[in-house]
């Protein structure tokens, strides 16, 4: 598996819409790598370790 995930891959894993993942990135809630782009839409990649940390934090919060 790749160490960098697309917005769609992260959305599938978290069971949310792509727009939600993009919003989290823009708000700073989810750290992402911004790829150079030509179009108006930013291209992001999320590190697998970042996603694992977010999932871990969610699981710990839910367990409390």
C-alpha positions in Angstrom: 0.0 0.0 0.0 1.1 3.5 -0.7 2.1 5.9 2.1 0.2 8.7 0.4 -3.6 8.4 0.0 -5.9 10.3 -2.2 -8.9 12.3 -0.9 -11.2 9.6 -2.3 -9.3 6.8 -0.6 -9.4 8.6 2.8 -13.1 9.4 2.3 -13.8 5.7 1.6 -11.9 4.6 4.7 -13.6 7.2 7.0 -17.0 6.6 5.2 -17.5 10.3 4.5 -17.8 12.3 1.3 -14.7 13.7 -0.6 -16.0 17.2 0.1 -15.8 16.5 3.9 -12.2 15.4 3.6 -11.3 18.5 1.6 -13.0 20.7 4.2 -11.1 19.1 7.0 -7.8 19.7 5.1 -8.7 23.4 4.5 -9.7 23.8 8.2 -6.5 22.3 9.4 -8.2 19.3 11.0 -6.4 16.9 8.7 -2.8 17.4 7.6 -2.2 16.9 3.9 0.4 17.4 1.2 -0.7 19.9 -1.4 0.3 18.9 -4.9 1.2 21.4 -7.6 -1.9 22.0 -9.7 -3.0 23.7 -12.8 -6.8 23.5 -12.3 -8.7 25.5 -9.7 -9.2 22.6 -7.4 -6.3 21.8 -5.0 -4.9 18.2 -5.2 -4.2 16.7 -1.8 -2.5 13.6 -0.5 -2.9 12.4 3.0 -0.1 10.5 4.7 -1.2 7.0 5.9 0.4 7.7 9.3 -1.7 10.9 9.6 -4.9 8.9 8.9 -3.9 6.2 11.3 -3.4 8.9 14.0 -6.8 10.4 13.3 -8.5 7.0 13.4 -6.6 6.2 16.6 -7.7 9.4 18.2 -11.3 8.8 17.2 -11.2 5.3 18.7 -9.8 6.5 21.9 -12.4 9.3 22.2 -15.2 6.8 21.5 -13.9 4.5 24.2 -14.2 7.1 26.9 
